[in-house]
Amino acid sequence: MLHLRLIVPADRTDEVLQLLETTVGTTHLVVLSGAARDPQGDVVLCDVAREAGDGLLARLRAMGLDKTGSIAIENIDLSLSRRADRAADEAPGEGADAVLWESLTDATHEESTLSATYLAFLTLATMIAACGVVLDNAILIVGAMAVGPEFGPLAGICTALVQRAPRLAWRSLQALLVGFALAMVVTVGFSLFMDAVGLFRIEALEAARPNTNFIYRPDWFSFVVAVLAGIAGVLSLTSAKSGALVGVAISVTTVPAAANAAVAFGYREYGQAWHSMEQLLLNLAGIVLAGTLTLLAQKLLWARHDTGPALR
């Protein structure tokens, strides 16, 4: 279930109440007349089944409530109510399959912002992966994958393509390109410093490296894994099961490939650096392709459910 808190201009309250009362999946309607001060108006509270949330939100925005008042939504972890159970049963479809497009767009917008924190996490993850590359340590590689925040911009690109949001697409692409470029440049410097103090050696990079040589050996399995991870990642975002994102992060070779390319470039091993970049691009392409197709499939499948106003 979702909880809605609306601030409604007094002259629009009856219109909003009619919409809420006739929308399948809503319950626990509360009206606090004149309670809002900024902006002024009435406060309207209600619960709505997740599968009816996106349609209701779209209609509220069509009424201009996001401009004249306020719309706030939060997840309800537990609701002990027969009315809530009935509302969920009346709403078509399953809540786990529903996509809140506004929430997804807002979440990916935040995760794909080119912030200092985002750059710091991506750079640190790449440097950790560089250590894993030289030491042929799979644990460090997995740790670097988990730390890397690059799935946010990738999900932002997928969402932007499906929602036709050029601003989100540009913001996400900028975060991805600038983030990886900066992380790799810093990692080149980090590698040269580690070599100067005797902690990195070119012999380690040129060795067989049985635990990490997959990073610079791209093949079709790399693309298949990236596609599967892209599907799982988007499903984890749209179904609010964010715990699965950790598994997605450690399934794809993005940060490790960037780290291997940076270390190899620092040692002028340009062949290995190029193959690592191929691995990186292959994984990015697989995730974006799979994520976009997954969102399109969800949008088409959910379009057949009618969650609009209906007298009960």
Backbone as numpy.savetxt, mean C-alpha at the origin, in Angstrom:
# Nx Ny Nz CAx CAy CAz Cx Cy Cz
-17.19 -4.12 10.46 -18.03 -2.92 10.46 -17.16 -1.67 10.46
-17.75 -0.60 9.91 -17.10 0.71 9.89 -17.94 1.68 10.70
-17.27 2.64 11.33 -17.98 3.69 12.07 -17.80 5.01 11.34
-18.90 5.67 11.05 -18.88 6.95 10.36 -19.23 8.08 11.31
-18.43 9.16 11.24 -18.75 10.38 11.99 -18.84 11.51 10.96
-20.02 12.05 10.83 -20.28 13.08 9.84 -20.60 14.41 10.51
-20.04 15.48 10.00 -20.45 16.83 10.38 -21.24 17.38 9.20
-22.52 17.67 9.45 -23.45 18.01 8.38 -24.03 19.39 8.61
-24.03 20.27 7.61 -24.75 21.56 7.75 -26.19 21.29 8.11
-26.74 22.10 9.01 -28.08 21.85 9.55 -29.13 21.72 8.45
-28.97 22.47 7.37 -29.99 22.43 6.32 -29.85 21.19 5.41
-28.81 20.37 5.62 -28.62 19.16 4.83 -28.81 17.89 5.65
-29.10 18.05 6.94 -29.18 16.88 7.83 -30.27 15.91 7.41
-31.44 16.41 7.08 -32.54 15.51 6.70 -32.19 14.71 5.44
-31.51 15.35 4.50 -31.11 14.68 3.27 -30.11 13.56 3.56
-29.15 13.84 4.45 -28.16 12.84 4.81 -28.81 11.69 5.58
-29.71 12.03 6.49 -30.39 10.99 7.27 -31.21 10.08 6.37
-31.86 10.65 5.38 -32.63 9.83 4.45 -31.74 8.85 3.71
-30.57 9.33 3.31 -29.63 8.45 2.62 -29.18 7.32 3.54
-28.82 7.66 4.77 -28.34 6.65 5.71 -29.43 5.64 6.06
-30.63 6.12 6.27 -31.72 5.24 6.70 -32.16 4.29 5.59
-31.93 4.64 4.35 -32.38 3.81 3.24 -31.24 3.06 2.56
-30.06 3.11 3.14 -28.91 2.38 2.59 -28.76 1.05 3.30
-28.76 0.00 2.53 -28.60 -1.34 3.10 -27.24 -1.46 3.80
-27.25 -2.01 5.02 -26.00 -2.23 5.73 -25.68 -1.21 6.79
-26.56 -0.20 7.01 -26.30 0.82 8.02 -27.13 0.55 9.27
-26.60 0.95 10.41 -27.30 0.77 11.68 -26.72 1.72 12.72
-27.28 1.71 13.92 -26.80 2.50 15.05 -26.70 3.99 14.69
-27.77 4.53 14.15 -27.79 5.93 13.72 -28.02 6.86 14.91
-27.14 7.86 15.04 -27.21 8.83 16.14 -27.10 10.23 15.54
-27.94 11.16 16.02 -27.90 12.55 15.56 -27.71 13.47 16.77
-26.66 14.29 16.71 -26.39 15.27 17.76 -26.60 16.66 17.15
-27.80 17.19 17.35 -28.16 18.46 16.70 -27.33 19.61 17.25
-26.69 20.37 16.34 -25.94 21.56 16.72 -24.68 21.29 17.50
-24.20 20.05 17.53 -23.03 19.71 18.36 -21.71 20.17 17.75
-21.67 20.33 16.44 -20.42 20.70 15.77 -20.20 22.21 15.80
-18.98 22.62 16.01 -18.63 24.04 16.07 -17.72 24.47 14.92
-16.85 23.58 14.44 -15.94 23.94 13.36 -15.73 22.75 12.44
-16.49 22.68 11.35 -17.51 23.63 10.91 -18.81 23.46 11.70
-19.63 24.45 11.68 -20.88 24.41 12.42 -21.86 23.47 11.75
-22.62 22.77 12.56 -23.63 21.87 12.01 -23.98 20.78 12.99
-24.64 19.76 12.48 -25.04 18.61 13.28 -24.01 17.49 13.13
-23.85 16.71 14.20 -22.98 15.53 14.14 -23.86 14.30 13.96
-23.58 13.53 12.93 -24.33 12.31 12.64 -23.37 11.13 12.74
-23.74 10.15 13.55 -22.92 8.96 13.75 -23.70 7.73 13.28
-23.01 6.79 12.70 -23.65 5.52 12.34 -22.59 4.47 12.09
-23.02 3.22 12.10 -22.16 2.10 11.73 -22.67 1.57 10.39
-21.72 1.08 9.59 -22.08 0.54 8.28 -21.23 -0.67 7.99
-21.85 -1.68 7.38 -21.10 -2.87 6.99 -20.03 -2.48 5.98
-18.87 -3.09 6.11 -17.74 -2.74 5.24 -18.10 -2.85 3.76
-18.89 -3.88 3.42 -19.22 -4.10 2.02 -20.15 -3.02 1.46
-20.77 -2.24 2.33 -21.62 -1.14 1.87 -20.93 0.21 2.01
-19.74 0.21 2.58 -19.06 1.47 2.91 -18.64 2.29 1.71
-18.10 1.64 0.68 -17.59 2.40 -0.46 -18.71 3.10 -1.21
-19.83 2.42 -1.41 -20.96 3.03 -2.11 -21.53 4.19 -1.33
-21.66 4.02 -0.01 -22.20 5.08 0.83 -21.26 6.29 0.83
-19.98 6.03 0.93 -19.00 7.12 0.93 -19.05 7.89 -0.39
-19.19 7.18 -1.49 -19.27 7.84 -2.79 -20.49 8.75 -2.87
-21.62 8.31 -2.32 -22.84 9.12 -2.37 -22.74 10.34 -1.45
-22.08 10.17 -0.31 -21.89 11.31 0.58 -21.00 12.36 -0.06
-19.97 11.92 -0.75 -19.10 12.86 -1.45 -19.81 13.51 -2.62
-20.69 12.75 -3.29 -21.46 13.33 -4.38 -22.39 14.43 -3.89
-22.80 14.34 -2.62 -23.63 15.39 -2.02 -22.79 16.61 -1.61
-21.46 16.49 -1.72 -20.58 17.60 -1.36 -20.30 17.72 0.12
-20.57 16.63 0.86 -20.39 16.72 2.31 -18.93 16.86 2.70
-18.01 16.34 1.88 -16.59 16.49 2.18 -16.13 17.93 2.04
-16.92 18.77 1.36 -16.57 20.18 1.18 -17.30 21.08 2.17
-18.55 20.76 2.43 -19.36 21.61 3.34 -19.31 21.15 4.78
-18.87 19.93 5.01 -18.81 19.39 6.37 -17.59 18.51 6.56
-17.82 17.29 7.02 -16.70 16.39 7.28 -17.19 14.95 7.23
-16.31 14.06 6.74 -16.58 12.63 6.72 -15.38 11.92 7.33
-15.58 11.22 8.43 -14.50 10.47 9.08 -14.94 9.02 9.22
-14.02 8.10 8.93 -14.31 6.67 8.97 -13.24 5.96 9.77
-13.66 5.04 10.60 -12.70 4.20 11.33 -13.23 2.78 11.41
-12.32 1.82 11.51 -12.71 0.42 11.61 -13.17 0.09 13.02
-14.17 -0.74 13.11 -14.65 -1.25 14.40 -14.09 -2.66 14.58
-13.26 -2.85 15.58 -12.66 -4.16 15.80 -13.66 -5.16 16.38
-14.57 -4.67 17.20 -15.56 -5.56 17.82 -16.87 -4.81 17.98
-17.96 -5.43 17.54 -19.29 -4.84 17.69 -20.25 -5.94 18.12
-20.71 -5.89 19.37 -21.63 -6.89 19.89 -23.05 -6.33 19.80
-23.70 -6.64 18.71 -25.02 -6.07 18.45 -25.74 -6.92 17.42
-26.99 -7.27 17.71 -27.78 -8.00 16.73 -28.09 -7.13 15.52
-28.26 -5.84 15.76 -28.52 -4.93 14.64 -27.30 -4.88 13.70
-26.10 -4.87 14.29 -24.90 -4.87 13.45 -24.79 -6.16 12.65
-25.10 -7.28 13.28 -25.07 -8.56 12.57 -26.09 -8.57 11.43
-27.27 -8.02 11.68 -28.30 -7.99 10.65 -27.89 -7.08 9.50
-27.28 -5.94 9.85 -26.82 -5.02 8.81 -25.77 -5.67 7.92
-24.85 -6.42 8.54 -23.81 -7.11 7.77 -24.41 -8.19 6.88
-25.46 -8.88 7.39 -26.11 -9.92 6.60 -26.88 -9.34 5.42
-27.49 -8.16 5.62 -28.28 -7.54 4.56 -27.41 -6.98 3.44
-26.23 -6.51 3.78 -25.34 -5.95 2.76 -24.84 -7.06 1.85
-24.88 -6.86 0.54 -24.45 -7.92 -0.40 -22.95 -8.12 -0.37
-22.53 -9.37 -0.59 -21.11 -9.67 -0.63 -20.54 -9.91 0.76
-19.22 -10.08 0.80 -18.50 -10.30 2.04 -17.61 -9.11 2.34
-17.55 -8.73 3.62 -16.76 -7.57 4.02 -15.29 -7.72 3.68
-14.77 -8.95 3.77 -13.34 -9.17 3.48 -13.01 -8.91 2.02
-14.03 -9.00 1.14 -13.80 -8.79 -0.29 -14.00 -7.35 -0.72
-14.59 -6.53 0.16 -14.93 -5.15 -0.21 -13.68 -4.29 -0.25
-13.65 -3.34 -1.18 -12.55 -2.40 -1.32 -13.07 -1.00 -1.04
-12.47 -0.34 -0.07 -12.79 1.07 0.19 -11.81 1.90 -0.62
-12.22 2.34 -1.79 -11.30 2.99 -2.72 -10.76 4.30 -2.17
-11.59 5.05 -1.47 -11.11 6.30 -0.88 -10.04 6.03 0.16
-10.27 5.01 0.97 -9.29 4.65 1.99 -8.00 4.14 1.37
-8.13 3.35 0.30 -6.95 2.83 -0.38 -6.14 3.95 -1.01
-6.84 4.88 -1.66 -6.15 6.02 -2.28 -5.45 6.86 -1.23
-6.12 7.10 -0.10 -5.51 7.91 0.96 -4.30 7.20 1.56
-4.43 5.89 1.78 -3.32 5.14 2.38 -2.11 5.10 1.46
-2.33 4.84 0.17 -1.21 4.79 -0.76 -0.61 6.17 -0.99
-1.44 7.20 -0.89 -0.92 8.57 -1.01 0.06 8.86 0.11
-0.30 8.44 1.31 0.59 8.67 2.47 1.85 7.83 2.39
1.71 6.55 1.96 2.85 5.65 1.92 3.81 5.98 0.77
3.33 6.72 -0.24 4.17 7.01 -1.40 4.70 8.44 -1.38
4.63 9.09 -0.24 5.16 10.44 -0.12 6.68 10.40 0.03
7.34 11.25 -0.73 8.81 11.30 -0.69 9.24 12.08 0.54
9.22 11.42 1.68 9.55 12.05 2.95 10.94 11.63 3.41
11.46 12.34 4.38 12.77 12.00 4.93 12.76 10.62 5.57
11.64 10.26 6.21 11.53 8.95 6.84 11.55 7.84 5.81
10.81 8.03 4.72 10.79 7.04 3.64 12.20 6.85 3.06
12.89 7.95 2.78 14.24 7.87 2.23 15.20 7.20 3.21
15.04 7.50 4.49 15.92 6.90 5.50 15.73 5.39 5.56
14.47 4.94 5.59 14.21 3.49 5.65 14.75 2.78 4.41
14.51 3.35 3.23 14.96 2.71 2.00 16.49 2.67 1.93
17.14 3.76 2.35 18.59 3.81 2.33 19.19 2.82 3.33
18.64 2.79 4.53 19.13 1.85 5.55 18.92 0.40 5.10
17.77 0.13 4.50 17.51 -1.22 4.02 18.52 -1.62 2.95
18.85 -0.69 2.06 19.81 -0.98 0.99 21.21 -1.20 1.57
21.58 -0.44 2.58 22.88 -0.62 3.22 22.95 -1.95 3.97
21.87 -2.33 4.63 21.84 -3.63 5.30 21.99 -4.75 4.28
21.27 -4.60 3.15 21.37 -5.61 2.09 22.78 -5.67 1.52
23.46 -4.53 1.46 24.85 -4.52 0.97 25.74 -5.38 1.86
25.52 -5.29 3.15 26.29 -6.14 4.08 25.96 -7.61 3.84
24.68 -7.90 3.61 24.29 -9.27 3.34 24.88 -9.80 2.06
25.00 -8.94 1.06 25.59 -9.33 -0.23 27.05 -9.72 -0.06
27.82 -8.88 0.61 29.25 -9.13 0.77 29.50 -10.34 1.67
28.68 -10.49 2.70 28.87 -11.61 3.62 28.17 -12.89 3.15
27.40 -12.80 2.05 26.60 -13.92 1.56 25.69 -14.43 2.68
25.05 -13.48 3.36 24.23 -13.78 4.53 22.75 -13.60 4.18
22.02 -14.70 4.08 20.61 -14.64 3.69 19.76 -13.95 4.76
20.16 -14.05 6.03 19.39 -13.42 7.10 19.39 -11.90 6.96
20.54 -11.34 6.64 20.62 -9.90 6.43 19.80 -9.48 5.21
19.78 -10.31 4.18 18.99 -10.00 2.98 17.51 -9.98 3.32
17.05 -10.96 4.07 15.64 -11.01 4.48 15.30 -9.80 5.36
16.21 -9.47 6.27 15.99 -8.30 7.12 15.88 -7.02 6.32
16.73 -6.88 5.33 16.67 -5.69 4.48 15.37 -5.62 3.71
14.89 -6.77 3.23 13.61 -6.81 2.52 12.47 -6.34 3.42
12.49 -6.78 4.68 11.43 -6.41 5.60 11.45 -4.93 5.94
12.64 -4.33 6.00 12.78 -2.92 6.35 12.36 -2.00 5.19
12.62 -2.44 3.97 12.36 -1.58 2.80 10.90 -1.15 2.68
10.63 0.13 2.43 9.26 0.65 2.34 8.76 0.81 0.91
9.41 0.14 -0.05 9.13 0.43 -1.46 7.77 -0.07 -1.94
7.10 -0.94 -1.18 5.80 -1.43 -1.65 4.74 -0.32 -1.62
4.93 0.68 -0.76 3.97 1.79 -0.71 3.85 2.51 -2.05
4.96 3.00 -2.62 4.88 3.64 -3.93 4.41 2.69 -5.04
4.79 1.42 -4.96 4.33 0.46 -5.97 2.81 0.31 -5.90
2.27 0.21 -4.69 0.81 0.13 -4.54 0.16 1.43 -4.99
0.85 2.55 -4.76 0.32 3.83 -5.21 0.21 3.89 -6.73
1.20 3.36 -7.44 1.15 3.34 -8.90 -0.01 2.47 -9.38
-0.18 1.30 -8.77 -1.29 0.42 -9.14 -2.64 1.10 -8.93
-2.80 1.72 -7.76 -4.06 2.41 -7.46 -4.30 3.56 -8.41
-3.25 4.31 -8.71 -3.38 5.46 -9.61 -3.79 5.02 -11.01
-3.25 3.91 -11.49 -3.61 3.42 -12.82 -5.07 3.00 -12.88
-5.55 2.34 -11.83 -6.94 1.87 -11.82 -7.91 3.03 -11.60
-7.55 3.96 -10.72 -8.42 5.08 -10.38 -8.21 6.28 -11.30
-7.26 6.16 -12.22 -6.94 7.26 -13.14 -6.63 8.54 -12.38
-5.65 8.41 -11.49 -5.23 9.52 -10.64 -3.79 9.89 -10.99
-3.59 10.80 -11.95 -2.23 11.13 -12.40 -1.35 11.72 -11.30
-1.94 12.49 -10.39 -1.13 13.06 -9.30 -0.54 11.98 -8.42
-1.37 10.99 -8.07 -0.88 9.89 -7.24 0.17 9.08 -7.99
-0.05 8.89 -9.29 0.92 8.15 -10.10 2.27 8.86 -10.12
2.25 10.17 -10.33 3.50 10.92 -10.39 4.19 10.93 -9.03
3.42 11.12 -7.97 3.99 11.14 -6.61 4.65 9.79 -6.30
3.97 8.71 -6.66 4.49 7.37 -6.37 5.73 7.07 -7.20
5.68 7.42 -8.49 6.83 7.19 -9.36 8.03 8.00 -8.90
7.79 9.22 -8.48 8.87 10.08 -7.99 9.50 9.48 -6.73
8.66 9.00 -5.81 9.18 8.40 -4.59 10.00 7.16 -4.91
9.55 6.38 -5.88 10.25 5.15 -6.24 11.60 5.45 -6.87
11.61 6.34 -7.87 12.84 6.62 -8.61 13.86 7.37 -7.75
13.41 8.44 -7.10 14.32 9.23 -6.27 14.81 8.40 -5.09
13.90 7.62 -4.50 14.27 6.82 -3.34 15.35 5.81 -3.67
15.17 5.05 -4.74 16.17 4.04 -5.10 17.46 4.70 -5.57
17.36 5.80 -6.30 18.57 6.48 -6.77 19.41 6.96 -5.59
18.77 7.61 -4.62 19.49 8.11 -3.45 20.06 6.96 -2.63
19.25 5.91 -2.42 19.71 4.77 -1.62 20.93 4.11 -2.26
20.92 3.99 -3.58 22.05 3.34 -4.25 23.30 4.22 -4.24
23.13 5.52 -4.39 24.28 6.42 -4.34 24.93 6.37 -2.95
24.10 6.44 -1.92 24.63 6.38 -0.55 25.29 5.03 -0.30
24.70 3.97 -0.83 25.27 2.63 -0.62 26.60 2.46 -1.34
26.77 3.10 -2.49 28.08 3.09 -3.16 29.13 3.71 -2.24
28.81 4.87 -1.68 29.73 5.52 -0.75 29.98 4.67 0.48
28.92 4.04 0.99 29.04 3.16 2.16 29.96 1.98 1.85
29.83 1.42 0.66 30.66 0.28 0.26 32.13 0.68 0.15
32.39 1.83 -0.43 33.78 2.30 -0.55 34.38 2.55 0.83
33.59 3.09 1.74 34.08 3.30 3.11 34.38 1.97 3.79
33.46 1.01 3.65 33.67 -0.30 4.28 34.89 -1.00 3.68
35.14 -0.79 2.38 36.33 -1.36 1.77 37.60 -0.69 2.31
37.52 0.62 2.51 38.69 1.36 2.99 39.10 0.92 4.40
38.12 0.52 5.20 38.44 0.09 6.57 38.64 -1.43 6.65
38.59 -2.09 5.50 38.89 -3.51 5.45 37.75 -4.45 5.77
36.50 -3.95 5.78 35.35 -4.80 6.10 34.69 -5.39 4.85
34.81 -4.71 3.71 34.34 -5.24 2.43 35.55 -5.61 1.59
35.43 -6.68 0.81 36.50 -7.08 -0.09 35.89 -7.47 -1.44
36.57 -7.12 -2.51 36.07 -7.45 -3.84 36.02 -8.95 -4.06
36.90 -9.69 -3.37 36.90 -11.14 -3.51 35.56 -11.74 -3.04
34.98 -11.12 -2.02 33.69 -11.61 -1.52 32.59 -11.41 -2.56
32.67 -10.29 -3.28 31.66 -10.01 -4.31 31.81 -10.96 -5.50
33.03 -11.33 -5.81 33.29 -12.18 -6.97 33.17 -13.66 -6.64
32.98 -14.00 -5.38 32.88 -15.41 -4.98 31.56 -16.01 -5.47
31.41 -17.33 -5.29 30.21 -18.03 -5.77 28.94 -17.55 -5.08
29.01 -17.24 -3.80 27.89 -16.74 -3.00 26.61 -17.59 -3.20
26.60 -18.82 -2.74 25.44 -19.70 -2.96 24.14 -19.20 -2.33
24.24 -18.41 -1.27 23.04 -17.95 -0.58 22.41 -16.70 -1.20
23.19 -15.94 -1.94 22.68 -14.65 -2.43 22.93 -14.41 -3.91
23.46 -15.39 -4.65 23.76 -15.13 -6.06 22.50 -14.97 -6.92
21.32 -15.35 -6.37 20.07 -15.15 -7.12 19.79 -13.67 -7.36
20.42 -12.81 -6.57 20.14 -11.38 -6.66 20.58 -10.82 -8.02
21.65 -11.34 -8.58 22.12 -10.82 -9.86 21.96 -11.85 -10.98
21.06 -12.80 -10.77 20.76 -13.79 -11.80 19.26 -13.81 -12.07
18.74 -12.79 -12.74 17.30 -12.73 -12.99 16.84 -13.83 -13.93
15.66 -14.38 -13.65 15.08 -15.39 -14.53 13.55 -15.29 -14.42
12.86 -16.20 -15.08 11.40 -16.15 -15.08 10.82 -16.43 -13.70
11.55 -17.18 -12.87 11.06 -17.43 -11.52 11.00 -16.11 -10.73
11.95 -15.23 -10.96 11.94 -13.93 -10.30 10.67 -13.17 -10.65
10.30 -13.20 -11.92 9.09 -12.50 -12.37 7.83 -13.14 -11.80
7.79 -14.47 -11.79 6.63 -15.18 -11.25 6.43 -14.85 -9.78
7.52 -14.87 -9.01 7.42 -14.55 -7.57 6.97 -13.11 -7.37
7.48 -12.19 -8.20 7.07 -10.79 -8.10 5.59 -10.63 -8.40
5.08 -11.36 -9.38 3.65 -11.30 -9.72 2.81 -11.82 -8.55
3.20 -12.96 -8.00 2.45 -13.52 -6.87 2.50 -12.59 -5.66
3.67 -12.00 -5.41 3.81 -11.07 -4.29 2.98 -9.82 -4.52
2.91 -9.34 -5.76 2.10 -8.18 -6.07 0.63 -8.42 -5.79
0.15 -9.60 -6.17 -1.25 -9.96 -5.89 -1.51 -10.01 -4.39
-0.63 -10.69 -3.67 -0.79 -10.82 -2.22 -0.72 -9.47 -1.54
0.19 -8.61 -1.99 0.34 -7.29 -1.37 -0.89 -6.43 -1.53
-1.46 -6.41 -2.73 -2.66 -5.60 -2.97 -3.84 -6.16 -2.18
-3.98 -7.48 -2.14 -5.07 -8.07 -1.36 -4.94 -7.75 0.13
-3.70 -7.70 0.62 -3.50 -7.38 2.03 -3.89 -5.93 2.32
-3.69 -5.05 1.36 -4.07 -3.64 1.54 -5.58 -3.46 1.47
-6.21 -4.08 0.49 -7.64 -3.87 0.30 -8.49 -4.59 1.33
-7.95 -5.65 1.92 -8.72 -6.40 2.93 -8.32 -6.03 4.34
-7.44 -5.02 4.48 -6.98 -4.54 5.79 -6.21 -5.62 6.56
-5.65 -6.59 5.87 -4.82 -7.62 6.51 -3.36 -7.25 6.28
-2.92 -6.20 6.96 -1.58 -5.65 6.70 -0.46 -6.58 7.13
-0.77 -7.57 7.97 0.26 -8.49 8.40 0.88 -9.25 7.25
0.12 -9.44 6.18 0.64 -10.17 5.02 1.69 -9.37 4.27
1.75 -8.07 4.50 2.73 -7.24 3.79 4.16 -7.62 4.13
4.39 -8.10 5.34 5.73 -8.52 5.72 6.17 -9.68 4.83
5.27 -10.64 4.61 5.58 -11.75 3.73 5.83 -11.30 2.31
5.05 -10.31 1.86 5.25 -9.76 0.52 6.62 -9.12 0.42
7.00 -8.36 1.44 8.27 -7.63 1.41 9.46 -8.57 1.28
9.39 -9.72 1.93 10.53 -10.63 1.90 10.42 -11.66 0.78
9.48 -11.44 -0.15 9.33 -12.35 -1.28 9.95 -11.82 -2.56
10.21 -10.53 -2.61 10.69 -9.93 -3.85 12.10 -9.37 -3.67
12.85 -9.38 -4.77 14.26 -8.97 -4.73 14.41 -7.57 -5.29
13.90 -6.58 -4.56 14.04 -5.19 -5.00 15.20 -4.51 -4.28
15.09 -4.37 -2.98 16.16 -3.74 -2.20 17.48 -4.51 -2.33
17.50 -5.85 -2.21 18.77 -6.57 -2.37 19.39 -6.37 -3.74
18.57 -6.33 -4.79 19.11 -6.12 -6.13 19.73 -4.73 -6.25
19.06 -3.72 -5.69 19.61 -2.37 -5.71 20.92 -2.32 -4.93
20.98 -3.01 -3.80 22.21 -3.03 -2.99 23.35 -3.72 -3.73
23.06 -4.86 -4.37 24.10 -5.57 -5.09 24.63 -4.74 -6.25
23.71 -4.03 -6.92 24.12 -3.15 -8.03 25.04 -2.05 -7.52
24.71 -1.49 -6.36 25.52 -0.40 -5.81 26.91 -0.89 -5.41
26.97 -2.04 -4.73 28.27 -2.58 -4.33 29.10 -2.94 -5.56
28.47 -3.59 -6.54 29.19 -3.97 -7.75 29.67 -2.74 -8.52
28.87 -1.70 -8.55 29.28 -0.48 -9.23 30.47 0.15 -8.53
30.46 0.11 -7.19 31.58 0.66 -6.44 32.88 -0.05 -6.74
32.80 -1.36 -7.02 33.99 -2.15 -7.36 34.22 -2.23 -8.88
33.45 -1.48 -9.64 33.54 -1.45 -11.10 33.25 -2.80 -11.74
32.42 -3.58 -11.06 31.94 -4.84 -11.63 30.64 -4.54 -12.37
30.76 -3.89 -13.52 29.60 -3.36 -14.21 28.67 -4.45 -14.76
29.21 -5.60 -15.09 28.37 -6.68 -15.58 27.41 -7.16 -14.50
27.94 -7.37 -13.30 27.10 -7.80 -12.18 26.12 -6.71 -11.78
26.58 -5.46 -11.86 25.70 -4.34 -11.54 24.52 -4.29 -12.51
24.78 -4.51 -13.79 23.71 -4.46 -14.78 22.70 -5.59 -14.57
23.21 -6.81 -14.29 22.31 -7.94 -14.04 21.46 -7.69 -12.79
22.03 -7.05 -11.80 21.26 -6.71 -10.60 20.16 -5.71 -10.91
20.46 -4.74 -11.77 19.45 -3.77 -12.18 18.34 -4.46 -12.98
18.69 -5.45 -13.78 17.67 -6.22 -14.49 16.75 -6.92 -13.50
17.34 -7.48 -12.45 16.54 -8.13 -11.41 15.60 -7.14 -10.74
16.13 -5.96 -10.43 15.32 -4.92 -9.80 14.15 -4.52 -10.70
14.42 -4.23 -11.94 13.37 -3.80 -12.87 12.35 -4.90 -13.11
12.81 -6.14 -13.18 11.92 -7.28 -13.39 10.94 -7.42 -12.23
11.43 -7.25 -11.02 10.57 -7.35 -9.84 9.59 -6.19 -9.77
10.06 -4.98 -10.05 9.17 -3.82 -10.01 8.06 -3.96 -11.05
8.42 -4.40 -12.25 7.42 -4.56 -13.31 6.40 -5.63 -12.94
6.86 -6.74 -12.37 5.95 -7.82 -11.99 4.96 -7.38 -10.92
5.44 -6.64 -9.94 4.56 -6.18 -8.86 3.52 -5.20 -9.38
3.94 -4.23 -10.20 3.00 -3.24 -10.72 1.97 -3.90 -11.63
2.40 -4.80 -12.49 1.47 -5.47 -13.40 0.44 -6.29 -12.61
0.93 -7.10 -11.68 0.02 -7.96 -10.91 -0.90 -7.13 -10.02
-0.34 -6.10 -9.37 -1.15 -5.27 -8.49 -2.26 -4.54 -9.23
-1.94 -4.02 -10.41 -2.93 -3.30 -11.21 -4.04 -4.24 -11.67
-3.66 -5.41 -12.17 -4.67 -6.37 -12.63 -5.54 -6.87 -11.48
-4.94 -7.02 -10.29 -5.71 -7.45 -9.12 -6.76 -6.41 -8.74
-6.36 -5.15 -8.72 -7.31 -4.09 -8.40 -8.41 -3.99 -9.46
-8.05 -4.15 -10.72 -9.06 -4.12 -11.79 -10.06 -5.27 -11.61
-9.54 -6.45 -11.28 -10.42 -7.59 -11.06 -11.35 -7.35 -9.89
-10.83 -6.79 -8.80 -11.66 -6.50 -7.64 -12.73 -5.48 -7.98
-12.35 -4.48 -8.75 -13.31 -3.44 -9.12 -14.43 -4.00 -9.98
-14.08 -4.87 -10.93 -15.08 -5.46 -11.80 -15.98 -6.43 -11.05
-15.39 -7.24 -10.18 -16.18 -8.23 -9.43 -17.14 -7.55 -8.46
-16.68 -6.46 -7.82 -17.51 -5.81 -6.83 -18.59 -4.94 -7.46
-18.41 -4.57 -8.74 -19.39 -3.71 -9.41 -20.75 -4.37 -9.52
-20.79 -5.70 -9.46 -22.08 -6.38 -9.60 -22.90 -6.35 -8.33
-22.31 -5.94 -7.21 -23.04 -5.85 -5.96 -23.71 -4.48 -5.85
-24.98 -4.48 -5.52 -25.72 -3.24 -5.35 -25.77 -2.89 -3.87
-25.05 -1.85 -3.48 -25.06 -1.42 -2.08 -25.70 -0.05 -1.93
-26.47 0.34 -2.92 -27.10 1.65 -2.89 -28.31 1.70 -1.99
-28.96 2.87 -1.90 -30.14 3.03 -1.06 -31.24 2.04 -1.45
-31.84 1.44 -0.47 -32.97 0.53 -0.70 -33.82 0.49 0.56
-35.08 0.74 0.45 -35.97 0.73 1.60 -36.02 -0.66 2.21
-35.93 -0.69 3.54 -35.89 -2.00 4.21 -37.18 -2.24 4.96
